[in-house]
Amino acid sequence: MFATTGFYRNSSVTTRGETTSLHCVPGAHIRVTETATGAPANIYSDPQMTKLISNSTVVSDLSGNYDYYIPLNYMVTENISSPGGRITIPNIGVNTR
């Protein structure tokens, strides 16, 4: 684990095929917005949170994995677009207030 003053988000995009097995989804686009306002979120590629990710969008790797950092007390929503469909995941983060 990296030393950070924020929240580290590490997840993966999967889809269920015709069987019960899960398949990774490489190349899915994850647009991150502020949960409270819907505005593009400030997300970072490094644990020190100095390298802002442009367009507030990350893309899953060949194994469907993606990650980013956000400040504490900053709740975000992920809007995932992939060939398997679209999904929205609200309220990601740590609210210590």
N, C-alpha and C positions, 0 to 999 in steps of 0.2 A: 504494500500500500504506500502511496505517496503522501508526504506531508502537505496538507492543504488547510486553508482556513474556511473552505467552503464545503459543498456537497458534491460527491463524485457519483455520477450516473453512469452505470455500465449495464447494458442490456443487450438483447438480441431480438431480431425479427424472425419469426417462424410462421409457417402455414401448415395446415393439416391437409394431407392429400386425400385420396379416395379411401385409403386405409386409415388406421388410427395413428400411424407414425407421423412425426413432425419433420418438416423439411426447412432448412435454413433459407433465408431470402437475401441473397447478396444484392447490393445496389438499391435497397429501399431508401427513400428520402424521408428524413425525420425533421420536420419543421417545428421549432420550439418557440412557443409564445408565452407571454406572461398570463398566468391563470386569471388574475383580477381584471385585466384590461384587454387581452387579446392582441396586444402589441408584440412585435418581435422581441424575444427575450435576449438578454446579454448572457451568452454562453461562451465558455473558454475551453481551449484545447490543452491547457497546462495547469498543474496543481497550484501554481502561484497566482493563477487567474490574471495573467498579463496579456495573453494572446487571444483576442476576441475572434470567435468564429464568424465569418461573414455570412450575411443573409440568415443567420440564426438557424442554419440547416446543416445537419450531418448526414452522411451516407453510410449505410452498413457495408462492412467488408465482405470478403468472399464467404465467410462463415456466418454472415448475418449479424455480426456484432457491431456495436457502436458505443461511444462514450463521450462524455463532456463534463465540465465542471460548472457549477453555479454557486453564487454566494448563499450563505445561510439566510434564513428568513425570506427567501425568494422562491415563490412557488411558480412552477411552470407547467404547461400542457404540451404534450407531444402529439403532433398530427402526422401519422405515419402513412405514406403512400407507397404501395408496392404492387407488383403484378397480382398478388393474392388479395388485394383489396385495400380499403382504407380503414383506419382505426384511430380513435382519439383517446389519449390517456391523460386525464387531468390530475392536478394537485401532486406533482412530483417535487420533492425537495424536503427540507427539514425546517420546520417552523418552531423555533425555541421560545417564542414570545408567549 
